Amino acid sequence: MNKKLNGGSAEDGAPVPAEEIRAAVTAGRLVYTDGATQTFDSDGTTRYVEGGRETEGTWSVDDTGHFCSFWPPSYRASYDLRWMVEGGDAVGLRFADLRSGSHFEGRYQ
């Protein structure tokens, strides 16, 4: 599923501005390369499904404009969030963990 978010013109690999993160993550279900899926609700709830197992956490945008997630009981992470754009449409998001540097991509379903 391609998304045109807020009528904007995102560029592939460009950072998602802090004021657009909510719209970007709630625009649709993300499917990751390993087949796992994730949804983000506007109330800050997120659900991750891998191999039929669902976990629930929360997400937010911190004071520095980074996307953050919390998975009980104690896992917290902050990410640099970038657009995946094809043919002028936002097709997904790239996440880069600020602590570990690990990267992953999710495509809108």
VEXRO-577288 format. One record per residue: residue number from 0; residue in one letter; chain; x, y, z of N, C-alpha, C, O in turn. Coordinates in Angstrom, 2 decimals. Layout:
% VEXRO-577288
<k=NUM	r=A	c=A	n_c1=X	n_c2=Y	n_c3=Z	ca_c1=X	ca_c2=Y	ca_c3=Z	c_c1=X	c_c2=Y	c_c3=Z	o_c1=X	o_c2=Y	o_c3=Z>
...
END
This chain:
% VEXRO-577288
<k=0	r=M	c=A	n_c1=0.85	n_c2=-1.17	n_c3=0.00	ca_c1=0.00	ca_c2=0.00	ca_c3=0.00	c_c1=0.89	c_c2=1.23	c_c3=0.00	o_c1=1.78	o_c2=1.36	o_c3=0.84>
<k=1	r=N	c=A	n_c1=0.67	n_c2=2.13	n_c3=-0.92	ca_c1=1.40	ca_c2=3.38	ca_c3=-0.96	c_c1=0.63	c_c2=4.44	c_c3=-0.20	o_c1=-0.60	o_c2=4.47	o_c3=-0.22>
<k=2	r=K	c=A	n_c1=1.35	n_c2=5.29	n_c3=0.45	ca_c1=0.72	ca_c2=6.34	ca_c3=1.25	c_c1=1.22	c_c2=7.70	c_c3=0.81	o_c1=2.43	o_c2=7.90	o_c3=0.66>
<k=3	r=K	c=A	n_c1=0.31	n_c2=8.62	n_c3=0.61	ca_c1=0.67	ca_c2=10.02	ca_c3=0.47	c_c1=0.26	c_c2=10.64	c_c3=1.77	o_c1=-0.94	o_c2=10.75	o_c3=2.07>
<k=4	r=L	c=A	n_c1=1.22	n_c2=11.05	n_c3=2.56	ca_c1=0.96	ca_c2=11.54	ca_c3=3.90	c_c1=0.93	c_c2=13.05	c_c3=3.93	o_c1=1.88	o_c2=13.71	o_c3=3.53>
<k=5	r=N	c=A	n_c1=-0.17	n_c2=13.59	n_c3=4.42	ca_c1=-0.33	ca_c2=15.05	ca_c3=4.56	c_c1=0.00	c_c2=15.80	c_c3=3.29	o_c1=0.40	o_c2=16.97	o_c3=3.34>
<k=6	r=G	c=A	n_c1=-0.17	n_c2=15.16	n_c3=2.15	ca_c1=0.10	ca_c2=15.81	ca_c3=0.88	c_c1=1.56	c_c2=16.20	c_c3=0.71	o_c1=1.90	o_c2=16.96	o_c3=-0.19>
<k=7	r=G	c=A	n_c1=2.41	n_c2=15.67	n_c3=1.57	ca_c1=3.83	ca_c2=16.02	ca_c3=1.54	c_c1=4.57	c_c2=15.33	c_c3=0.43	o_c1=4.03	o_c2=14.46	o_c3=-0.25>
<k=8	r=S	c=A	n_c1=5.80	n_c2=15.72	n_c3=0.27	ca_c1=6.63	ca_c2=15.10	ca_c3=-0.75	c_c1=7.91	c_c2=14.58	c_c3=-0.09	o_c1=8.97	o_c2=15.19	o_c3=-0.21>
<k=9	r=A	c=A	n_c1=7.80	n_c2=13.48	n_c3=0.60	ca_c1=8.94	ca_c2=12.87	ca_c3=1.28	c_c1=9.92	c_c2=12.35	c_c3=0.24	o_c1=9.54	o_c2=11.93	o_c3=-0.85>
<k=10	r=E	c=A	n_c1=11.20	n_c2=12.37	n_c3=0.60	ca_c1=12.23	ca_c2=11.83	ca_c3=-0.26	c_c1=12.77	c_c2=10.55	c_c3=0.36	o_c1=12.87	o_c2=10.45	o_c3=1.58>
<k=11	r=D	c=A	n_c1=13.12	n_c2=9.59	n_c3=-0.48	ca_c1=13.65	ca_c2=8.33	ca_c3=0.01	c_c1=14.90	c_c2=8.57	c_c3=0.85	o_c1=15.83	o_c2=9.25	o_c3=0.42>
<k=12	r=G	c=A	n_c1=14.89	n_c2=8.01	n_c3=2.06	ca_c1=16.03	ca_c2=8.13	ca_c3=2.95	c_c1=16.05	c_c2=9.39	c_c3=3.79	o_c1=16.90	o_c2=9.53	o_c3=4.68>
<k=13	r=A	c=A	n_c1=15.12	n_c2=10.31	n_c3=3.54	ca_c1=15.08	ca_c2=11.55	ca_c3=4.31	c_c1=14.51	c_c2=11.28	c_c3=5.70	o_c1=13.64	o_c2=10.43	o_c3=5.85>
<k=14	r=P	c=A	n_c1=14.99	n_c2=12.00	n_c3=6.70	ca_c1=14.43	ca_c2=11.84	ca_c3=8.05	c_c1=12.95	c_c2=12.21	c_c3=8.07	o_c1=12.52	o_c2=13.12	o_c3=7.37>
<k=15	r=V	c=A	n_c1=12.18	n_c2=11.49	n_c3=8.86	ca_c1=10.79	ca_c2=11.85	ca_c3=9.08	c_c1=10.80	c_c2=12.97	c_c3=10.13	o_c1=11.25	o_c2=12.74	o_c3=11.25>
<k=16	r=P	c=A	n_c1=10.31	n_c2=14.16	n_c3=9.78	ca_c1=10.30	ca_c2=15.25	ca_c3=10.77	c_c1=9.45	c_c2=14.88	c_c3=11.98	o_c1=8.45	o_c2=14.17	o_c3=11.85>
<k=17	r=A	c=A	n_c1=9.85	n_c2=15.35	n_c3=13.14	ca_c1=9.15	ca_c2=15.01	ca_c3=14.39	c_c1=7.65	c_c2=15.25	c_c3=14.28	o_c1=6.85	o_c2=14.45	o_c3=14.77>
<k=18	r=E	c=A	n_c1=7.25	n_c2=16.34	n_c3=13.63	ca_c1=5.82	ca_c2=16.65	ca_c3=13.53	c_c1=5.07	c_c2=15.72	c_c3=12.58	o_c1=3.84	o_c2=15.77	o_c3=12.53>
<k=19	r=E	c=A	n_c1=5.78	n_c2=14.89	n_c3=11.82	ca_c1=5.15	ca_c2=13.95	ca_c3=10.90	c_c1=5.23	c_c2=12.50	c_c3=11.38	o_c1=4.65	o_c2=11.62	o_c3=10.75>
<k=20	r=I	c=A	n_c1=5.92	n_c2=12.24	n_c3=12.47	ca_c1=6.10	ca_c2=10.87	ca_c3=12.94	c_c1=4.77	c_c2=10.21	c_c3=13.26	o_c1=4.54	o_c2=9.07	o_c3=12.86>
<k=21	r=R	c=A	n_c1=3.88	n_c2=10.90	n_c3=13.96	ca_c1=2.57	ca_c2=10.32	ca_c3=14.31	c_c1=1.82	c_c2=9.87	c_c3=13.04	o_c1=1.31	o_c2=8.75	o_c3=12.99>
<k=22	r=A	c=A	n_c1=1.77	n_c2=10.73	n_c3=12.04	ca_c1=1.08	ca_c2=10.38	ca_c3=10.79	c_c1=1.79	c_c2=9.23	c_c3=10.08	o_c1=1.15	o_c2=8.35	o_c3=9.51>
<k=23	r=A	c=A	n_c1=3.13	n_c2=9.24	n_c3=10.13	ca_c1=3.90	ca_c2=8.20	ca_c3=9.43	c_c1=3.68	c_c2=6.83	c_c3=10.03	o_c1=3.46	o_c2=5.86	o_c3=9.30>
<k=24	r=V	c=A	n_c1=3.74	n_c2=6.72	n_c3=11.35	ca_c1=3.62	ca_c2=5.39	ca_c3=11.96	c_c1=2.18	c_c2=4.89	c_c3=12.02	o_c1=1.95	o_c2=3.68	o_c3=12.04>
<k=25	r=T	c=A	n_c1=1.22	n_c2=5.79	n_c3=12.06	ca_c1=-0.18	ca_c2=5.35	ca_c3=12.14	c_c1=-0.83	c_c2=5.23	c_c3=10.76	o_c1=-2.01	o_c2=4.91	o_c3=10.67>
<k=26	r=A	c=A	n_c1=-0.07	n_c2=5.47	n_c3=9.70	ca_c1=-0.62	ca_c2=5.45	ca_c3=8.34	c_c1=-1.07	c_c2=4.06	c_c3=7.89	o_c1=-1.89	o_c2=3.95	o_c3=6.99>
<k=27	r=G	c=A	n_c1=-0.55	n_c2=3.01	n_c3=8.49	ca_c1=-0.94	ca_c2=1.66	ca_c3=8.10	c_c1=-0.07	c_c2=0.62	c_c3=8.78	o_c1=0.96	o_c2=0.93	o_c3=9.38>
<k=28	r=R	c=A	n_c1=-0.50	n_c2=-0.62	n_c3=8.66	ca_c1=0.26	ca_c2=-1.74	ca_c3=9.22	c_c1=1.59	c_c2=-1.82	c_c3=8.49	o_c1=1.66	o_c2=-1.70	o_c3=7.27>
<k=29	r=L	c=A	n_c1=2.66	n_c2=-2.04	n_c3=9.26	ca_c1=3.98	ca_c2=-2.24	ca_c3=8.66	c_c1=4.30	c_c2=-3.73	c_c3=8.63	o_c1=4.02	o_c2=-4.46	o_c3=9.58>
<k=30	r=V	c=A	n_c1=4.88	n_c2=-4.16	n_c3=7.52	ca_c1=5.34	ca_c2=-5.54	ca_c3=7.37	c_c1=6.85	c_c2=-5.49	c_c3=7.22	o_c1=7.38	o_c2=-4.80	o_c3=6.35>
<k=31	r=Y	c=A	n_c1=7.54	n_c2=-6.22	n_c3=8.09	ca_c1=9.00	ca_c2=-6.24	ca_c3=8.09	c_c1=9.53	c_c2=-7.37	c_c3=7.21	o_c1=8.77	o_c2=-8.27	o_c3=6.84>
<k=32	r=T	c=A	n_c1=10.81	n_c2=-7.32	n_c3=6.88	ca_c1=11.39	ca_c2=-8.29	ca_c3=5.95	c_c1=11.29	c_c2=-9.73	c_c3=6.46	o_c1=11.29	o_c2=-10.66	o_c3=5.67>
<k=33	r=D	c=A	n_c1=11.21	n_c2=-9.91	n_c3=7.78	ca_c1=11.09	ca_c2=-11.26	ca_c3=8.33	c_c1=9.64	c_c2=-11.74	c_c3=8.41	o_c1=9.38	o_c2=-12.83	o_c3=8.92>
<k=34	r=G	c=A	n_c1=8.69	n_c2=-10.93	n_c3=7.91	ca_c1=7.28	ca_c2=-11.31	ca_c3=7.91	c_c1=6.50	c_c2=-10.83	c_c3=9.12	o_c1=5.27	o_c2=-10.93	o_c3=9.14>
<k=35	r=A	c=A	n_c1=7.18	n_c2=-10.32	n_c3=10.13	ca_c1=6.48	ca_c2=-9.79	ca_c3=11.30	c_c1=5.70	c_c2=-8.54	c_c3=10.88	o_c1=6.06	o_c2=-7.88	o_c3=9.90>
<k=36	r=T	c=A	n_c1=4.64	n_c2=-8.22	n_c3=11.62	ca_c1=3.85	ca_c2=-7.04	ca_c3=11.34	c_c1=3.74	c_c2=-6.19	c_c3=12.60	o_c1=3.90	o_c2=-6.67	o_c3=13.72>
<k=37	r=Q	c=A	n_c1=3.45	n_c2=-4.91	n_c3=12.39	ca_c1=3.30	ca_c2=-4.01	ca_c3=13.52	c_c1=2.30	c_c2=-2.92	c_c3=13.18	o_c1=2.30	o_c2=-2.37	o_c3=12.08>
<k=38	r=T	c=A	n_c1=1.46	n_c2=-2.60	n_c3=14.15	ca_c1=0.53	ca_c2=-1.48	ca_c3=14.02	c_c1=0.82	c_c2=-0.49	c_c3=15.14	o_c1=1.26	o_c2=-0.86	o_c3=16.22>
<k=39	r=F	c=A	n_c1=0.54	n_c2=0.76	n_c3=14.85	ca_c1=0.72	ca_c2=1.85	ca_c3=15.79	c_c1=-0.61	c_c2=2.60	c_c3=15.87	o_c1=-1.11	o_c2=3.08	o_c3=14.85>
<k=40	r=D	c=A	n_c1=-1.16	n_c2=2.70	n_c3=17.05	ca_c1=-2.41	ca_c2=3.44	ca_c3=17.24	c_c1=-2.09	c_c2=4.87	c_c3=17.65	o_c1=-1.04	o_c2=5.15	o_c3=18.22>
<k=41	r=S	c=A	n_c1=-3.02	n_c2=5.77	n_c3=17.34	ca_c1=-2.81	ca_c2=7.19	ca_c3=17.66	c_c1=-2.76	c_c2=7.45	c_c3=19.16	o_c1=-2.27	o_c2=8.50	o_c3=19.59>
<k=42	r=D	c=A	n_c1=-3.25	n_c2=6.50	n_c3=19.98	ca_c1=-3.19	ca_c2=6.69	ca_c3=21.44	c_c1=-1.85	c_c2=6.28	c_c3=22.04	o_c1=-1.67	o_c2=6.34	o_c3=23.26>
<k=43	r=G	c=A	n_c1=-0.89	n_c2=5.87	n_c3=21.19	ca_c1=0.43	ca_c2=5.50	ca_c3=21.67	c_c1=0.63	c_c2=4.02	c_c3=21.90	o_c1=1.68	o_c2=3.61	o_c3=22.40>
<k=44	r=T	c=A	n_c1=-0.36	n_c2=3.21	n_c3=21.56	ca_c1=-0.25	ca_c2=1.75	ca_c3=21.69	c_c1=0.34	c_c2=1.18	c_c3=20.40	o_c1=0.04	o_c2=1.65	o_c3=19.30>
<k=45	r=T	c=A	n_c1=1.17	n_c2=0.15	n_c3=20.53	ca_c1=1.68	ca_c2=-0.55	ca_c3=19.37	c_c1=1.55	c_c2=-2.05	c_c3=19.59	o_c1=1.69	o_c2=-2.54	o_c3=20.72>
<k=46	r=R	c=A	n_c1=1.28	n_c2=-2.78	n_c3=18.52	ca_c1=1.17	ca_c2=-4.24	ca_c3=18.56	c_c1=2.09	c_c2=-4.83	c_c3=17.50	o_c1=2.09	o_c2=-4.42	o_c3=16.34>
<k=47	r=Y	c=A	n_c1=2.89	n_c2=-5.80	n_c3=17.95	ca_c1=3.88	ca_c2=-6.46	ca_c3=17.09	c_c1=3.50	c_c2=-7.93	c_c3=17.05	o_c1=3.32	o_c2=-8.56	o_c3=18.09>
<k=48	r=V	c=A	n_c1=3.40	n_c2=-8.48	n_c3=15.84	ca_c1=3.03	ca_c2=-9.89	ca_c3=15.68	c_c1=4.13	c_c2=-10.59	c_c3=14.89	o_c1=4.45	o_c2=-10.23	o_c3=13.76>
<k=49	r=E	c=A	n_c1=4.70	n_c2=-11.62	n_c3=15.53	ca_c1=5.76	ca_c2=-12.42	ca_c3=14.90	c_c1=5.46	c_c2=-13.88	c_c3=15.15	o_c1=5.33	o_c2=-14.31	o_c3=16.30>
<k=50	r=G	c=A	n_c1=5.36	n_c2=-14.64	n_c3=14.07	ca_c1=5.09	ca_c2=-16.07	ca_c3=14.20	c_c1=3.80	c_c2=-16.37	c_c3=14.94	o_c1=3.71	o_c2=-17.38	o_c3=15.64>
<k=51	r=G	c=A	n_c1=2.79	n_c2=-15.52	n_c3=14.78	ca_c1=1.51	ca_c2=-15.73	ca_c3=15.44	c_c1=1.45	c_c2=-15.24	c_c3=16.87	o_c1=0.39	o_c2=-15.28	o_c3=17.50>
<k=52	r=R	c=A	n_c1=2.58	n_c2=-14.79	n_c3=17.40	ca_c1=2.63	ca_c2=-14.31	ca_c3=18.79	c_c1=2.56	c_c2=-12.79	c_c3=18.80	o_c1=3.37	o_c2=-12.12	o_c3=18.16>
<k=53	r=E	c=A	n_c1=1.59	n_c2=-12.24	n_c3=19.54	ca_c1=1.41	ca_c2=-10.79	ca_c3=19.61	c_c1=1.95	c_c2=-10.24	c_c3=20.92	o_c1=1.71	o_c2=-10.81	o_c3=21.99>
<k=54	r=T	c=A	n_c1=2.67	n_c2=-9.13	n_c3=20.83	ca_c1=3.10	ca_c2=-8.40	ca_c3=22.02	c_c1=2.60	c_c2=-6.97	c_c3=21.88	o_c1=2.41	o_c2=-6.47	o_c3=20.77>
<k=55	r=E	c=A	n_c1=2.40	n_c2=-6.32	n_c3=23.02	ca_c1=1.89	ca_c2=-4.95	ca_c3=23.01	c_c1=2.83	c_c2=-4.05	c_c3=23.79	o_c1=3.33	o_c2=-4.42	o_c3=24.86>
<k=56	r=G	c=A	n_c1=3.06	n_c2=-2.88	n_c3=23.24	ca_c1=3.91	ca_c2=-1.89	ca_c3=23.89	c_c1=3.34	c_c2=-0.50	c_c3=23.65	o_c1=2.18	o_c2=-0.34	o_c3=23.29>
<k=57	r=T	c=A	n_c1=4.19	n_c2=0.49	n_c3=23.85	ca_c1=3.78	ca_c2=1.87	ca_c3=23.61	c_c1=4.84	c_c2=2.56	c_c3=22.77	o_c1=5.99	o_c2=2.13	o_c3=22.71>
<k=58	r=W	c=A	n_c1=4.43	n_c2=3.63	n_c3=22.12	ca_c1=5.36	ca_c2=4.42	ca_c3=21.32	c_c1=5.12	c_c2=5.89	c_c3=21.62	o_c1=4.06	o_c2=6.28	o_c3=22.09>
<k=59	r=S	c=A	n_c1=6.14	n_c2=6.71	n_c3=21.32	ca_c1=6.05	ca_c2=8.15	ca_c3=21.53	c_c1=7.12	c_c2=8.85	c_c3=20.69	o_c1=7.93	o_c2=8.20	o_c3=20.03>
<k=60	r=V	c=A	n_c1=7.09	n_c2=10.17	n_c3=20.74	ca_c1=8.13	ca_c2=10.99	ca_c3=20.13	c_c1=8.78	c_c2=11.76	c_c3=21.28	o_c1=8.08	o_c2=12.44	o_c3=22.04>
<k=61	r=D	c=A	n_c1=10.11	n_c2=11.66	n_c3=21.41	ca_c1=10.77	ca_c2=12.32	ca_c3=22.54	c_c1=11.04	c_c2=13.80	c_c3=22.25	o_c1=10.73	o_c2=14.30	o_c3=21.16>
<k=62	r=D	c=A	n_c1=11.61	n_c2=14.48	n_c3=23.22	ca_c1=11.87	ca_c2=15.92	ca_c3=23.11	c_c1=12.88	c_c2=16.27	c_c3=22.02	o_c1=12.95	o_c2=17.42	o_c3=21.58>
<k=63	r=T	c=A	n_c1=13.67	n_c2=15.29	n_c3=21.59	ca_c1=14.64	ca_c2=15.54	ca_c3=20.53	c_c1=14.10	c_c2=15.17	c_c3=19.15	o_c1=14.82	o_c2=15.28	o_c3=18.15>
<k=64	r=G	c=A	n_c1=12.83	n_c2=14.74	n_c3=19.08	ca_c1=12.20	ca_c2=14.42	ca_c3=17.80	c_c1=12.46	c_c2=13.02	c_c3=17.31	o_c1=12.28	o_c2=12.74	o_c3=16.12>
<k=65	r=H	c=A	n_c1=12.88	n_c2=12.11	n_c3=18.20	ca_c1=13.10	ca_c2=10.72	ca_c3=17.81	c_c1=11.90	c_c2=9.85	c_c3=18.18	o_c1=11.19	o_c2=10.12	o_c3=19.16>
<k=66	r=F	c=A	n_c1=11.69	n_c2=8.84	n_c3=17.39	ca_c1=10.65	ca_c2=7.85	ca_c3=17.65	c_c1=11.15	c_c2=6.92	c_c3=18.76	o_c1=12.29	o_c2=6.46	o_c3=18.71>
<k=67	r=C	c=A	n_c1=10.31	n_c2=6.65	n_c3=19.75	ca_c1=10.69	ca_c2=5.80	ca_c3=20.88	c_c1=9.65	c_c2=4.70	c_c3=21.09	o_c1=8.46	o_c2=4.89	o_c3=20.81>
<k=68	r=S	c=A	n_c1=10.10	n_c2=3.57	n_c3=21.58	ca_c1=9.17	ca_c2=2.49	ca_c3=21.91	c_c1=9.53	c_c2=1.91	c_c3=23.27	o_c1=10.68	o_c2=1.94	o_c3=23.70>
<k=69	r=F	c=A	n_c1=8.51	n_c2=1.39	n_c3=23.92	ca_c1=8.67	ca_c2=0.74	ca_c3=25.22	c_c1=7.92	c_c2=-0.58	c_c3=25.18	o_c1=6.74	o_c2=-0.63	o_c3=24.81>
<k=70	r=W	c=A	n_c1=8.61	n_c2=-1.66	n_c3=25.56	ca_c1=8.02	ca_c2=-3.00	ca_c3=25.61	c_c1=8.20	c_c2=-3.52	c_c3=27.03	o_c1=9.31	o_c2=-3.79	o_c3=27.47>
<k=71	r=P	c=A	n_c1=7.08	n_c2=-3.65	n_c3=27.74	ca_c1=7.17	ca_c2=-4.13	ca_c3=29.13	c_c1=7.85	c_c2=-5.50	c_c3=29.19	o_c1=7.70	o_c2=-6.31	o_c3=28.28>
<k=72	r=P	c=A	n_c1=8.60	n_c2=-5.75	n_c3=30.25	ca_c1=8.63	ca_c2=-4.91	ca_c3=31.44	c_c1=9.67	c_c2=-3.80	c_c3=31.40	o_c1=9.55	o_c2=-2.83	o_c3=32.15>
<k=73	r=S	c=A	n_c1=10.71	n_c2=-3.88	n_c3=30.53	ca_c1=11.77	ca_c2=-2.89	ca_c3=30.69	c_c1=12.49	c_c2=-2.48	c_c3=29.40	o_c1=13.44	o_c2=-1.70	o_c3=29.47>
<k=74	r=Y	c=A	n_c1=12.09	n_c2=-2.98	n_c3=28.24	ca_c1=12.84	ca_c2=-2.67	ca_c3=27.02	c_c1=12.42	c_c2=-1.31	c_c3=26.46	o_c1=11.25	o_c2=-1.08	o_c3=26.16>
<k=75	r=R	c=A	n_c1=13.39	n_c2=-0.41	n_c3=26.34	ca_c1=13.16	ca_c2=0.91	ca_c3=25.75	c_c1=14.16	c_c2=1.11	c_c3=24.62	o_c1=15.31	o_c2=0.69	o_c3=24.71>
<k=76	r=A	c=A	n_c1=13.70	n_c2=1.75	n_c3=23.55	ca_c1=14.58	ca_c2=2.04	ca_c3=22.43	c_c1=14.17	c_c2=3.36	c_c3=21.79	o_c1=12.99	o_c2=3.74	o_c3=21.82>
<k=77	r=S	c=A	n_c1=15.15	n_c2=4.04	n_c3=21.21	ca_c1=14.91	ca_c2=5.26	ca_c3=20.44	c_c1=15.47	c_c2=5.06	c_c3=19.05	o_c1=16.51	o_c2=4.42	o_c3=18.88>
<k=78	r=Y	c=A	n_c1=14.79	n_c2=5.61	n_c3=18.07	ca_c1=15.14	ca_c2=5.36	ca_c3=16.67	c_c1=15.20	c_c2=6.64	c_c3=15.86	o_c1=14.46	o_c2=7.60	o_c3=16.10>
<k=79	r=D	c=A	n_c1=16.09	n_c2=6.63	n_c3=14.90	ca_c1=16.10	ca_c2=7.58	ca_c3=13.81	c_c1=15.12	c_c2=6.99	c_c3=12.79	o_c1=15.26	o_c2=5.83	o_c3=12.40>
<k=80	r=L	c=A	n_c1=14.15	n_c2=7.76	n_c3=12.37	ca_c1=13.10	ca_c2=7.27	ca_c3=11.47	c_c1=13.25	c_c2=7.96	c_c3=10.12	o_c1=13.31	o_c2=9.19	o_c3=10.05>
<k=81	r=R	c=A	n_c1=13.32	n_c2=7.16	n_c3=9.06	ca_c1=13.49	ca_c2=7.70	ca_c3=7.70	c_c1=12.45	c_c2=7.11	c_c3=6.75	o_c1=11.96	o_c2=6.00	o_c3=6.94>
<k=82	r=W	c=A	n_c1=12.15	n_c2=7.89	n_c3=5.73	ca_c1=11.16	ca_c2=7.47	ca_c3=4.74	c_c1=11.71	c_c2=6.43	c_c3=3.77	o_c1=12.89	o_c2=6.44	o_c3=3.44>
<k=83	r=M	c=A	n_c1=10.83	n_c2=5.53	n_c3=3.33	ca_c1=11.07	ca_c2=4.69	ca_c3=2.17	c_c1=10.09	c_c2=5.19	c_c3=1.12	o_c1=8.88	o_c2=5.14	o_c3=1.32>
<k=84	r=V	c=A	n_c1=10.61	n_c2=5.69	n_c3=0.00	ca_c1=9.77	ca_c2=6.29	ca_c3=-1.02	c_c1=10.07	c_c2=5.63	c_c3=-2.36	o_c1=11.22	o_c2=5.43	o_c3=-2.74>
<k=85	r=E	c=A	n_c1=9.00	n_c2=5.28	n_c3=-3.07	ca_c1=9.12	ca_c2=4.71	ca_c3=-4.41	c_c1=8.08	c_c2=5.39	c_c3=-5.30	o_c1=6.91	o_c2=5.49	o_c3=-4.93>
<k=86	r=G	c=A	n_c1=8.51	n_c2=5.86	n_c3=-6.45	ca_c1=7.59	ca_c2=6.49	ca_c3=-7.39	c_c1=6.86	c_c2=7.69	c_c3=-6.79	o_c1=5.73	o_c2=7.97	o_c3=-7.18>
<k=87	r=G	c=A	n_c1=7.49	n_c2=8.38	n_c3=-5.86	ca_c1=6.89	ca_c2=9.56	ca_c3=-5.26	c_c1=5.96	c_c2=9.28	c_c3=-4.10	o_c1=5.45	o_c2=10.22	o_c3=-3.48>
<k=88	r=D	c=A	n_c1=5.74	n_c2=8.01	n_c3=-3.78	ca_c1=4.85	ca_c2=7.64	ca_c3=-2.67	c_c1=5.65	c_c2=7.05	c_c3=-1.51	o_c1=6.60	o_c2=6.29	o_c3=-1.72>
<k=89	r=A	c=A	n_c1=5.26	n_c2=7.42	n_c3=-0.29	ca_c1=5.85	ca_c2=6.80	ca_c3=0.89	c_c1=5.33	c_c2=5.37	c_c3=0.97	o_c1=4.12	o_c2=5.15	o_c3=1.07>
<k=90	r=V	c=A	n_c1=6.24	n_c2=4.38	n_c3=0.91	ca_c1=5.85	ca_c2=2.98	ca_c3=0.94	c_c1=6.25	c_c2=2.29	c_c3=2.24	o_c1=5.90	o_c2=1.13	o_c3=2.46>
<k=91	r=G	c=A	n_c1=6.98	n_c2=3.01	n_c3=3.10	ca_c1=7.38	ca_c2=2.40	ca_c3=4.35	c_c1=8.32	c_c2=3.30	c_c3=5.13	o_c1=8.53	o_c2=4.47	o_c3=4.80>
<k=92	r=L	c=A	n_c1=8.87	n_c2=2.71	n_c3=6.18	ca_c1=9.74	ca_c2=3.44	ca_c3=7.10	c_c1=10.99	c_c2=2.63	c_c3=7.39	o_c1=10.95	o_c2=1.40	o_c3=7.46>
<k=93	r=R	c=A	n_c1=12.11	n_c2=3.33	n_c3=7.56	ca_c1=13.37	ca_c2=2.73	ca_c3=7.98	c_c1=13.65	c_c2=3.17	c_c3=9.41	o_c1=13.58	o_c2=4.36	o_c3=9.72>
<k=94	r=F	c=A	n_c1=13.97	n_c2=2.23	n_c3=10.26	ca_c1=14.27	ca_c2=2.49	ca_c3=11.66	c_c1=15.74	c_c2=2.20	c_c3=11.90	o_c1=16.26	o_c2=1.18	o_c3=11.46>
<k=95	r=A	c=A	n_c1=16.42	n_c2=3.10	n_c3=12.61	ca_c1=17.81	ca_c2=2.87	ca_c3=13.02	c_c1=17.89	c_c2=3.11	c_c3=14.51	o_c1=17.66	o_c2=4.22	o_c3=14.98>
<k=96	r=D	c=A	n_c1=18.22	n_c2=2.07	n_c3=15.26	ca_c1=18.32	ca_c2=2.15	ca_c3=16.71	c_c1=19.47	c_c2=3.08	c_c3=17.08	o_c1=20.61	o_c2=2.87	o_c3=16.65>
<k=97	r=L	c=A	n_c1=19.19	n_c2=4.10	n_c3=17.87	ca_c1=20.21	ca_c2=5.09	ca_c3=18.23	c_c1=21.30	c_c2=4.51	c_c3=19.10	o_c1=22.43	o_c2=5.00	o_c3=19.09>
<k=98	r=R	c=A	n_c1=21.00	n_c2=3.47	n_c3=19.86	ca_c1=22.00	ca_c2=2.88	ca_c3=20.77	c_c1=22.86	c_c2=1.85	c_c3=20.05	o_c1=24.09	o_c2=1.92	o_c3=20.10>
<k=99	r=S	c=A	n_c1=22.22	n_c2=0.90	n_c3=19.39	ca_c1=22.97	ca_c2=-0.21	ca_c3=18.79	c_c1=23.35	c_c2=0.03	c_c3=17.34	o_c1=24.28	o_c2=-0.60	o_c3=16.83>
<k=100	r=G	c=A	n_c1=22.64	n_c2=0.93	n_c3=16.67	ca_c1=22.90	ca_c2=1.16	ca_c3=15.25	c_c1=22.22	c_c2=0.16	c_c3=14.34	o_c1=22.35	o_c2=0.25	o_c3=13.12>
<k=101	r=S	c=A	n_c1=21.49	n_c2=-0.81	n_c3=14.91	ca_c1=20.82	ca_c2=-1.80	ca_c3=14.06	c_c1=19.71	c_c2=-1.11	c_c3=13.24	o_c1=19.10	o_c2=-0.14	o_c3=13.68>
<k=102	r=H	c=A	n_c1=19.48	n_c2=-1.66	n_c3=12.04	ca_c1=18.51	ca_c2=-1.10	ca_c3=11.12	c_c1=17.46	c_c2=-2.14	c_c3=10.75	o_c1=17.75	o_c2=-3.33	o_c3=10.69>
<k=103	r=F	c=A	n_c1=16.26	n_c2=-1.68	n_c3=10.51	ca_c1=15.23	ca_c2=-2.54	ca_c3=9.93	c_c1=14.23	c_c2=-1.68	c_c3=9.17	o_c1=14.10	o_c2=-0.48	o_c3=9.43>
<k=104	r=E	c=A	n_c1=13.52	n_c2=-2.31	n_c3=8.23	ca_c1=12.58	ca_c2=-1.61	ca_c3=7.38	c_c1=11.20	c_c2=-2.25	c_c3=7.50	o_c1=11.06	o_c2=-3.46	o_c3=7.63>
<k=105	r=G	c=A	n_c1=10.18	n_c2=-1.38	n_c3=7.45	ca_c1=8.81	ca_c2=-1.86	ca_c3=7.42	c_c1=8.09	c_c2=-1.21	c_c3=6.26	o_c1=8.17	o_c2=0.00	o_c3=6.06>
<k=106	r=R	c=A	n_c1=7.36	n_c2=-2.04	n_c3=5.50	ca_c1=6.57	ca_c2=-1.53	ca_c3=4.37	c_c1=5.11	c_c2=-1.47	c_c3=4.76	o_c1=4.60	o_c2=-2.36	o_c3=5.44>
<k=107	r=Y	c=A	n_c1=4.45	n_c2=-0.40	n_c3=4.32	ca_c1=3.00	ca_c2=-0.30	ca_c3=4.57	c_c1=2.29	c_c2=-1.44	c_c3=3.85	o_c1=2.59	o_c2=-1.75	o_c3=2.70>
<k=108	r=Q	c=A	n_c1=1.36	n_c2=-2.05	n_c3=4.54	ca_c1=0.61	ca_c2=-3.16	ca_c3=3.95	c_c1=-0.69	c_c2=-2.63	c_c3=3.39	o_c1=-1.49	o_c2=-3.39	o_c3=2.85>
END
